[in-house]
Amino acid sequence: KQARQLENELDLKLVSFSKLCTSYSSTRDGRRDSSDTTPLLNGSSQDRMFETMAVEIEQLLGKLTGINDKMAEYTNSAGVPSLNAALMHTLQRHRDILQDYTHEFHKTKANFLAIRERENLLGSVRKDIESYKSGSGVNNRRTELFLKEHEHLRNSDRLIEETISIAMATKENMTSQRGMLKSIQSKMNTLANRFPAVNSLIQRINLRKRRDSFILGGIIGICTILLLLYAFH
């Protein structure tokens, strides 16, 4: 019961954690567009919420790990039958759930940190652009063109990443198809190597059938002559 309760809490926390990480980038873009005096990302409410939720999830994962260890100790104790399939299945299911939750948490956390680092770098570039614009008196038209070009570069970078992903998937498919073709080729070679032996065997069978036919015909002929001789005498 304790394990199921902790698993339910972890499931809800991970869903909220994933939503926070998904909405982080778009929220940050909105802040950049609405104001030039946005505070640093490390002091934002989303960052504080991220840190708080990460600590809470880690604590829940630690508690669930402890519960699983206690269940493992119970199944290994002397008073419990060693071949109780139901207990072992339940314990394995809870271990799998813990492993899935731990993997999902670390993956979501890593994605959030990567997005935050990227946003920090882009925010720094934007501040440099704004500082250059206000300090050197560059006209608005050229600044807008520069910002548009920067946005185009970001879009191009995203398209390149998608293209690389597609290329990797295509490479994996081609590798799989090559393995299938090699398997088919090896089977064809095996069959081709077996055909001469099969032909030789068929020829031997045909020769034996002919010989048996000649012998049988000779015996029938001799028997017929003997019958005729016996009939006339």
FENWOZI-V54970 format. One record per backbone hydrogen bond with DSSP energy under -1.0 kcal/mol. NH is the residue of the N-H (numbers start at 1). CO is the residue of the C=O. Records with the same first field share a line. If there is no record, write none. Layout:
# FENWOZI-V54970
NH: CO / CO
This chain:
# FENWOZI-V54970
5: 1
6: 2
7: 3
8: 4
9: 5
10: 6
11: 7
12: 8
13: 9
14: 10
15: 11
16: 12
17: 13
18: 14
19: 15
20: 16
21: 17
22: 18
23: 19
27: 23
28: 24
29: 25
30: 26
31: 27
32: 28
33: 29
34: 30
35: 31
43: 40
44: 41
48: 44
49: 45
50: 46
51: 47
52: 48
53: 49
54: 50
55: 51
56: 52
57: 53
58: 54
59: 55
60: 56
61: 57
62: 58
63: 59
64: 60
65: 61
66: 62
67: 63
68: 64
69: 65
70: 66
71: 67
72: 68
73: 69
74: 70
75: 71
76: 72
77: 74
85: 83
88: 84
89: 85
90: 86
91: 87
92: 88
93: 89
94: 90
95: 91
96: 92
97: 93
98: 94
99: 95
100: 96
101: 97
102: 98
103: 99
104: 100
105: 101
106: 102
107: 103
108: 104
109: 105
110: 106
111: 107
112: 108
113: 109
114: 110
115: 111
116: 112
117: 113
118: 114
119: 115
120: 116
121: 117
122: 118
123: 119
124: 120
125: 121
126: 122
127: 123
128: 124
129: 125
130: 126
131: 127
132: 128
133: 129
134: 130
135: 131
136: 132
137: 133
143: 139
144: 140
145: 141
146: 142
147: 143
148: 144
149: 145
150: 146
151: 147
152: 148
153: 149
154: 150
155: 151
156: 152
157: 153
158: 154
159: 155
160: 156
161: 157
162: 158
163: 159
164: 160
165: 161
166: 162
167: 163
168: 164
169: 165
170: 166
171: 167
172: 168
173: 169
174: 170
175: 171
176: 172
177: 173
178: 174
179: 175
180: 176
181: 177
182: 178
183: 179
184: 180
185: 181
186: 182
187: 183
188: 184
189: 185
190: 186
191: 187
192: 188
193: 189
194: 190
195: 191
198: 194
199: 195
200: 196
201: 197
202: 198
203: 199
204: 200
205: 201
206: 202
207: 203
208: 204
209: 205
210: 206
211: 207
212: 208
213: 209
214: 210
215: 211
216: 212
217: 213
218: 214
219: 215
220: 216
221: 217
222: 218
223: 219
224: 220
225: 221
226: 222
227: 223
228: 224
229: 225
230: 226
231: 227
232: 228
233: 229
